[in-house]
């Protein structure tokens, strides 16, 4: 069996994540024919078909699903070896903002790896609501931010897409007759706007029972049984779970997209290096790769 090429594995994972060769090509900045060639060469190397394709859909085969884990492990080890033996010449200050949804999961580990591989970069991290990060970016207080947007919006570079879900403490039940108790961030929170909008359009009333400006505050209120939180499904606060369907099924809130935005159209070296690190590790951030 031939040695797996990292470029082929990255193309394979992008296609598996987006379920589309054209979308994967856009994500990677490659031609669609190039991505197709990468996948074809990988299939030739393993001697198995990895995707079932037709004019409307792309789905992994059983071997393709198995390859996902192998591909991630190989790329992780490849990146670790590259960092170990490479003395990065990149230097300078980088003011980076991240949504609080992201910093409770894999992003801190990725930032730690970035700092070890780029010791000359002075990384300053700001954690806040996406709307606050947008303001700071516009005011010139940040160089790069990793936050949220609604599907269909065009600002930023898409890193991964996640499904929104109403989460609550285990066993929490929504009153079949009363308004839905909502635990939420203060305005102008994007998830607050979406939650109120979808509940209203579905004919549900909403009663805000707690407003907190931190994810830990939302988690504490939800665990206390004060209500439900609308949140990215694959990045749940510890202890919360999707509200179980009962006599009153909550409406589908759709998707949420996590994107990178930069203060300048042309990135300087530190921002470009962190963008590359985040793109290379996108599979670790959006853990539910079936979401698209």
C-alpha positions as CSV (number, residue, x, y, z in Angstrom):
1,X,0.0,0.0,0.0
2,X,1.3,3.5,-0.9
3,X,2.2,6.0,1.8
4,X,-0.8,8.3,2.4
5,X,-0.2,11.8,1.2
6,X,-1.4,14.5,3.7
7,X,-2.8,16.6,0.8
8,X,-4.9,13.7,-0.3
9,X,-6.1,13.1,3.3
10,X,-7.0,16.8,3.7
11,X,-9.1,16.7,0.5
12,X,-10.8,13.5,1.6
13,X,-11.7,14.9,5.0
14,X,-13.0,18.1,3.4
15,X,-15.3,16.1,1.0
16,X,-16.5,14.0,3.9
17,X,-17.2,17.0,6.0
18,X,-19.1,19.0,3.3
19,X,-20.5,16.0,1.4
20,X,-19.6,17.9,-1.8
21,X,-16.5,18.0,-4.0
22,X,-17.2,21.5,-5.1
23,X,-17.7,22.8,-1.5
24,X,-14.5,21.0,-0.4
25,X,-12.6,22.6,-3.3
26,X,-13.8,26.1,-2.2
27,X,-12.9,25.4,1.4
28,X,-9.4,24.3,0.4
29,X,-8.8,26.9,-2.3
30,X,-8.3,24.2,-5.0
31,X,-10.0,23.2,-8.2
32,X,-12.7,20.6,-8.0
33,X,-10.8,18.4,-10.4
34,X,-7.8,18.6,-8.1
35,X,-9.8,17.5,-5.1
36,X,-11.3,14.6,-7.2
37,X,-7.8,13.5,-8.2
38,X,-6.7,13.5,-4.6
39,X,-9.6,11.3,-3.5
40,X,-9.1,9.0,-6.5
41,X,-5.5,8.5,-5.7
42,X,-6.3,7.8,-2.1
43,X,-8.9,5.2,-3.1
44,X,-6.3,3.7,-5.4
45,X,-3.8,3.6,-2.5
46,X,-6.2,1.8,-0.2
47,X,-7.8,-0.4,-2.9
48,X,-11.3,0.5,-1.7
49,X,-14.0,2.9,-2.7
50,X,-14.4,5.7,-0.1
51,X,-17.4,7.6,-1.5
52,X,-20.7,6.8,-3.2
53,X,-21.4,9.6,-5.7
54,X,-24.3,10.6,-7.9
55,X,-25.4,13.8,-9.4
56,X,-27.1,14.9,-6.2
57,X,-25.1,13.6,-3.2
58,X,-21.8,12.3,-2.0
59,X,-21.9,9.8,0.9
60,X,-19.0,7.9,2.5
61,X,-18.9,4.1,2.2
62,X,-18.3,2.0,5.2
63,X,-14.6,2.0,4.3
64,X,-14.8,5.8,3.9
65,X,-16.2,6.2,7.4
66,X,-13.4,4.1,8.7
67,X,-10.9,6.1,6.8
68,X,-12.0,9.3,8.6
69,X,-10.5,8.3,11.9
70,X,-7.3,7.1,10.2
71,X,-6.9,10.3,8.2
72,X,-7.3,12.5,11.2
73,X,-4.8,10.5,13.2
74,X,-2.2,10.5,10.4
75,X,-2.6,14.3,9.8
76,X,-2.4,14.9,13.6
77,X,0.9,13.0,13.8
78,X,2.2,14.6,10.6
79,X,1.5,18.1,12.0
80,X,3.1,17.1,15.4
81,X,6.2,16.0,13.6
82,X,6.3,19.1,11.4
83,X,6.0,21.4,14.5
84,X,8.7,19.4,16.4
85,X,11.3,19.8,13.7
86,X,10.4,23.2,12.3
87,X,11.7,26.4,13.9
88,X,9.1,28.9,12.8
89,X,10.5,32.3,11.9
90,X,7.0,33.9,12.3
91,X,7.0,36.7,14.9
92,X,4.9,39.6,16.0
93,X,1.8,40.4,18.0
94,X,-1.5,38.7,17.2
95,X,-4.7,39.9,18.9
96,X,-7.2,37.0,18.5
97,X,-10.8,36.9,19.6
98,X,-12.8,33.7,20.1
99,X,-16.4,32.9,20.9
100,X,-16.9,31.4,24.4
101,X,-18.6,28.4,22.7
102,X,-15.3,27.4,21.3
103,X,-12.9,27.8,24.2
104,X,-14.4,25.1,26.4
105,X,-13.6,22.4,23.9
106,X,-10.7,21.8,21.4
107,X,-9.6,25.4,20.6
108,X,-7.4,25.9,23.7
109,X,-5.4,22.8,22.7
110,X,-5.0,24.1,19.2
111,X,-3.9,27.5,20.5
112,X,-1.4,25.7,22.8
113,X,0.1,23.8,19.8
114,X,0.2,27.0,17.8
115,X,2.2,28.8,20.6
116,X,4.7,25.9,20.9
117,X,5.2,25.9,17.1
118,X,5.4,29.7,16.9
119,X,7.2,30.8,20.0
120,X,8.0,34.2,18.6
121,X,4.3,35.2,18.2
122,X,2.9,37.2,21.1
123,X,-0.6,35.8,21.2
124,X,-3.3,37.9,23.0
125,X,-6.6,36.1,23.4
126,X,-10.0,37.8,24.0
127,X,-13.0,35.6,24.8
128,X,-16.4,37.2,24.3
129,X,-19.8,37.0,22.5
130,X,-19.4,37.0,18.7
131,X,-21.2,40.3,18.5
132,X,-18.7,41.9,20.9
133,X,-15.8,40.4,19.0
134,X,-17.3,41.9,15.8
135,X,-17.3,45.3,17.4
136,X,-13.7,45.0,18.6
137,X,-12.6,43.8,15.2
138,X,-14.3,46.8,13.6
139,X,-12.7,49.1,16.2
140,X,-9.2,47.8,15.4
141,X,-8.8,46.1,18.8
142,X,-8.5,42.6,17.2
143,X,-6.6,41.2,14.3
144,X,-8.5,38.0,13.8
145,X,-11.6,36.6,15.3
146,X,-13.3,33.2,15.4
147,X,-17.1,33.6,15.9
148,X,-20.6,32.8,14.7
149,X,-22.9,33.8,11.8
150,X,-26.3,32.7,10.5
151,X,-26.3,30.4,7.4
152,X,-26.5,32.4,4.3
153,X,-24.5,35.3,5.6
154,X,-21.3,36.0,3.6
155,X,-18.9,37.7,6.1
156,X,-16.0,35.6,7.2
157,X,-14.4,32.3,6.1
158,X,-16.5,29.2,7.0
159,X,-14.6,26.8,9.2
160,X,-17.4,24.4,10.2
161,X,-21.1,24.2,10.5
162,X,-23.0,22.9,13.5
163,X,-26.6,22.1,14.3
164,X,-28.4,24.2,16.9
165,X,-30.3,22.4,19.6
166,X,-32.3,23.4,22.7
167,X,-30.3,22.0,25.6
168,X,-31.3,21.5,29.3
169,X,-30.6,19.6,32.4
170,X,-31.2,15.8,32.2
171,X,-34.9,15.0,32.7
172,X,-36.0,18.6,32.1
173,X,-39.5,18.7,30.6
174,X,-41.1,21.7,28.9
175,X,-44.6,22.7,30.2
176,X,-47.0,21.6,27.5
177,X,-49.3,24.6,28.2
178,X,-47.0,27.5,29.2
179,X,-44.3,29.5,27.4
180,X,-40.9,28.0,26.9
181,X,-38.5,29.1,29.7
182,X,-35.4,30.4,28.0
183,X,-31.9,30.9,29.5
184,X,-29.9,33.2,27.3
185,X,-27.2,35.7,26.7
186,X,-28.1,39.4,26.8
187,X,-28.8,41.3,23.5
188,X,-27.4,41.4,20.9
189,X,-26.7,37.7,21.2
190,X,-27.1,35.8,17.9
191,X,-28.4,32.6,19.6
192,X,-30.9,34.7,21.6
193,X,-32.3,36.2,18.4
194,X,-32.6,32.9,16.7
195,X,-34.2,31.2,19.8
196,X,-36.9,33.9,20.1
197,X,-37.5,34.0,16.4
198,X,-37.9,30.2,15.9
199,X,-40.1,29.8,19.0
200,X,-42.4,32.7,17.9
201,X,-42.6,31.4,14.3
202,X,-43.5,27.9,15.6
203,X,-46.3,29.4,17.8
204,X,-44.5,28.9,21.1
205,X,-44.4,31.6,23.7
206,X,-41.0,32.3,25.3
207,X,-40.3,33.5,28.9
208,X,-36.7,34.5,29.6
209,X,-35.9,33.1,33.0
210,X,-32.2,34.0,33.2
211,X,-29.8,36.3,31.4
212,X,-26.1,35.6,31.8
213,X,-23.1,37.1,30.0
214,X,-21.0,33.9,30.3
215,X,-21.5,30.3,29.1
216,X,-20.8,29.2,32.7
217,X,-23.7,31.3,33.8
218,X,-26.0,29.8,31.2
219,X,-24.9,26.3,32.2
220,X,-25.5,26.9,35.9
221,X,-29.0,28.3,35.3
222,X,-29.9,25.4,33.0
223,X,-28.6,22.8,35.4
224,X,-30.7,24.4,38.1
225,X,-33.8,23.7,35.9
226,X,-34.5,27.3,35.1
227,X,-35.0,26.6,31.4
228,X,-33.5,25.7,28.0
229,X,-30.4,27.0,26.2
230,X,-30.1,27.2,22.4
231,X,-26.6,26.1,21.7
232,X,-24.4,24.4,19.1
233,X,-25.2,20.7,19.4
234,X,-21.6,19.4,19.1
235,X,-20.2,21.9,21.6
236,X,-22.5,21.4,24.5
237,X,-21.8,22.8,28.0
238,X,-21.0,20.0,30.4
239,X,-24.0,18.3,31.9
240,X,-26.6,19.6,29.4
241,X,-28.3,17.5,26.8
242,X,-30.9,18.0,24.0
243,X,-34.4,18.4,25.4
244,X,-36.2,15.2,24.9
245,X,-39.3,15.1,22.7
246,X,-42.5,14.9,24.8
247,X,-46.0,16.2,24.5
248,X,-44.5,19.5,23.2
249,X,-41.7,19.0,20.7
250,X,-39.5,22.2,20.4
251,X,-39.0,23.5,16.9
252,X,-35.9,22.9,14.8
253,X,-33.6,25.9,15.1
254,X,-31.5,25.1,12.0
255,X,-27.7,25.5,11.7
256,X,-25.0,27.9,13.0
257,X,-21.8,28.6,11.2
258,X,-18.4,29.2,12.8
259,X,-16.2,31.6,10.8
260,X,-12.9,33.4,10.8
261,X,-12.8,37.1,10.2
262,X,-9.8,39.3,9.8
263,X,-9.3,43.1,10.3
264,X,-7.4,43.3,7.1
265,X,-8.0,41.7,3.7
266,X,-4.3,40.7,3.5
267,X,-3.2,38.9,6.6
268,X,0.2,39.4,8.2
269,X,2.4,36.4,9.1
270,X,1.1,35.7,12.6
271,X,-2.6,35.9,11.5
272,X,-1.9,33.8,8.4
273,X,-0.1,31.2,10.5
274,X,-3.0,30.9,13.0
275,X,-5.6,30.7,10.2
276,X,-3.6,27.8,8.7
277,X,-3.5,26.1,12.1
278,X,-7.3,26.4,12.6
279,X,-8.0,25.2,9.1
280,X,-5.7,22.2,9.5
281,X,-7.6,21.3,12.7
282,X,-11.1,22.1,11.7
283,X,-12.1,18.4,12.1
284,X,-11.2,18.7,15.8
285,X,-13.5,21.8,16.3
286,X,-16.6,20.6,14.5
287,X,-16.8,17.1,16.1
288,X,-20.1,16.1,14.6
289,X,-18.9,15.7,11.0
290,X,-22.3,14.6,9.8
291,X,-23.5,18.1,10.2
292,X,-23.6,20.0,6.9
